[in-house]
Amino acid sequence: MRFAKGHGTGNDFVILPDPDGALPVTADLVRRLCDRRFGLGGDGVLRVVRAAKHPDAAHLAGEAEWFMDYYNADGSLSEMCGNGVRVFARYLTDTGLVTAATFPIATRAGVVTALVGADEITVDMVRPVLGPRSSAREHRTGRDFAGTSVSVGNPHLVCAADDLDGLDLTAPPGYDHGLFPDGVNVEFVAPAEPVEGRDVHVRMRVYERGSGETWSCGSGACAVAAVALHDAGIPHGFVAVDLPGGRLTVAIAADRCVLSGPAVIVATGELTL
């Protein structure tokens, strides 16, 4: 089985090239690939398949040639992954599957547009939609953190936290299963020092459903940016989001959300499980 390994600000993925959709990807295979001791290790798996060859994306084949078939580390499917789609774009251009600098990518949340640069990759994301207020409970202390639900094509809960370093995210935070029947990515956010050229600057940690705490989350950064701008009374603007794996930049306008940051391929090869 051929593979590549890539990451976006520490959010790492196993990439499986499968243009014709012939590879039998199962939840068990994904779990084995993502195991950091007995497999390659990763926060998820990106299968590179032509949209026309995958039943979940065939209806998008007229808009995008390639489909990001994304799996969380536990084998479950996910609608969107902001860092994943940027790593996916880097792989397509590095391997010559795409030669243009700007191109569409099909995902389970719809078609997004990627712009590939030398150092950064920018992706037009689904514009975040703020929903009802809710809360997350840290498992160690039982403390509840008030937050805002946000949809970025996938579900998020953005919670303010005064001490990010003191949080224990070794287990999933508790949440309202009625509001999030399919699970939720929980982001904890704290303000940071102002950054020139950015309207808001925040720090965040994230617990991703199906993967655990990750070093970065692109769609989570978009959700956090939307809440941060809303809370600051700024309808549109630029937000710097610092995560354990590095910095992402989110620009939110009236009709779009743009995510920017580094994405690199660190290894390619062949594996046997």
N, C-alpha and C positions, 0 to 999 in steps of 0.2 A: 504494500500500500504506500503510494507516494504521499508526502506531507510537506507542509511548511509550518513554521512557527513565527508568530508576529505579536506585537503588542502596541497599544496606544496608551501612553503614560502609565505603563505598568499593568494595564488590563490586558491579559495575554490569552491567545487563542491558538488552537490547533486548526490548521487550514487543510482541507481535503479537496484536491482538484478532482472533479467528477463531472466534466462538461455534459455528458449524455445521460446523467442520472442513473448510472448502472450500479453504483455502489450501494449495497444494502446497509444503510446507516440505522442502527437500532439504539435505544436508550442505553443498553448494556455496553455497546461499543463506545458510545460517547463517554460514559462513566469511566471506562478503562483508559481511554485516551487521555482524559483530563486528570487522572490520578497522578499526583506529583511524586509518588514513590514507585509505582508499578507501571506507569505509562509515561507519556510525554509531559503531562502537566499543563493545565490551562484553566481559565475561567469559563471556557466554552469552546464549541466547535463551529467553524465556518465551512460549510460545504459550498464549493464553487460549481454551480450548475447552471446551464442555460435555462432561462425562464420557460421556454417552450417545452423543455423536457421534464418539468416538475409540475405535478397537479396543483400545487398551491400557488403557482405563479404563471401558469399557462395563459391566463386571461390578461397578464401584463406584458406578454411577449412582444406586442406591438409597440410598447413604450420603452422597454429595456431588454437588452440581450441576456444579461446576467442576473441571476437570482442569488441573494445571500440566504442560504438555508441555515438558519442559526439555531443552535442548541445550547442550553445552559449546561453547566458541569454535571448536574444530576440526571441529564438525559432528556429533560423537558424542553419543549419548544418555546421560543420567545418571539414576540412580534417585531421587536426592534432592538438594536444595540448600537449606540452612537459611536463608540470606539471600534466596535466590530466592523461596522460598515466602512470606517476610514481605513482600517487594516485590510479589509476586503478590496478596497479601491487600490491600495498600494500594491497588493499582490497582482491584481489584474494588469497594472501598468508595468510592474517589474518583470512579469513573465511574457509581456507582449500580447496578451489576450485582448487588451485595449490599447490603442496607440494615441487616442485623443487625450488632451489634458482635462477636459470636462466631459462627463458622460453620466447617463442615468443608471441606477441600480435598483432592481426590484427587491422589495422586502415584504414581510407579512403585514407591515403597516402601510404599504403603498410604495410608490416609486420616489426615490430621493436622488438628488443630483450631487455628484462629487467633483471637486476641483483639486487636482493633484499638483502640488508644488514640490520643490526640492526638499524643503524642511517641514512643511506643514501640509495637511490635507484638510480641506474645508468641505463640509457637507450641509446641504439644505435639509434640515430636519422637519418633522411634523411640528407645527407651531403648538407649544404647550397650551393646554386648556385647564384653568384652575377649577377645582370642584369643591365639594364640601369640606369643612373643617373636620379633623379627626385627631387621633393621637396614637403614639407608639409607646410600648412599654419595654424598658430595658430589663433583660431577664435576671441579671445579677442583683440589682437593687430593687426591682419592681417599680422604679420611678416612671411616671408617665410624662411624655414630652408632647406638647400640643403641636399640631402641624396642619398643613393644607394638602389635600389630595390634588394630584396633577396628572393629566394624561398627556403623554408624548408619543402616542401610538401604543404605549405600554403603560402600566399603572405605577405611580410614584406617590410617596407620602413624604413631604418635606417638613422637617421638624427643627425648630430652633433649639440650640444646645449651648450652654455657657462654658462647658468644659469638654471639648472633643476628645482630648487625650485620655480623659478618665473613663470614657465609655467602654463597656465590655461588649464587643460584637462577635464573640465566639459562638453565640447562639442567636437564632433569629429573634428580632424584637417582636413583641406581641402587637397585634393590630386588629381592627374591626373586620372580621371575616364576612360580615354582611355587606360592607362597603367594597371589600376587595375579595370577591369569591375565588378569583384565580391567583391569589397571592399579590404581593406588592414589593417594589424596591423601596427601601426606607433610607432617606438621606437625612443626616444630622448636620446642621449648618451653624457656623459662628462668623461674626463680622471680622474683617481683616483690615489692615492699614490701607489707606487710599493708594491707588495705582494710577499714574498719569495716563490719560486717554481712556480710562474706564469709568463708567458712572458708578459702579458698585464693585467691591472686591470682597469675596467671602472665602472661607475655608469649609471643606466638607469631608465627611466620611460616609460610606454607604454600605448597607447590607443588601446584596442583590438576591432576589428570590432564585432559588435553584443553584446558586453559586457560593453564597456566604459573603463575608466581607471581601471586597476587591479593592485594588489600589486606585481604581478609577472607574467612572461610569459616565459615558457620554450623554446618554439620554437623561441620566440623573442630573448632570450639570445643567442641561437645558431646563429641567424642571426647577432646579434651585435658582437659576437665573431669573426665571419668570416670577417666582415668588419674591425674590429679593427686589426686583424692580417694582413689583406691585406694592410691597411693604414700604418702599422708599417714595412712593407716589410718582414714579417715573413710568410713563406708558410704554416707551420704547428706549432702548439703549444698549450699551455694551457692558458685559459683566466678566470679570476675571474670576475664575473658580480654581482654587488651589486644592489638589487632592494629594494623598500620600505619594502617588506616582508622578506628579508634575502638575503643570498648569494647562487648563483649557480655557478658551475664550468663547463666549456665547454672545451673539448679536441678535436682538429681538426687535422686529419691526411690526408694522400693523398686520402684515400678511405672511410673514416668514420668520423662521428661526434658523440661524446659521451657527454651526459648531466648528471650531477650528482647533487644531493641535497636531502634535507629531504622531506619526504612525510608521513603524519600521518592521521589516521582515528580518529576523535574526538567524534563521536556519531553514534549510531544506534538506530532504533526504528520503529514505525509504525505511519503513518500520515493519516489524513483525511482532504481533501480540500473541 
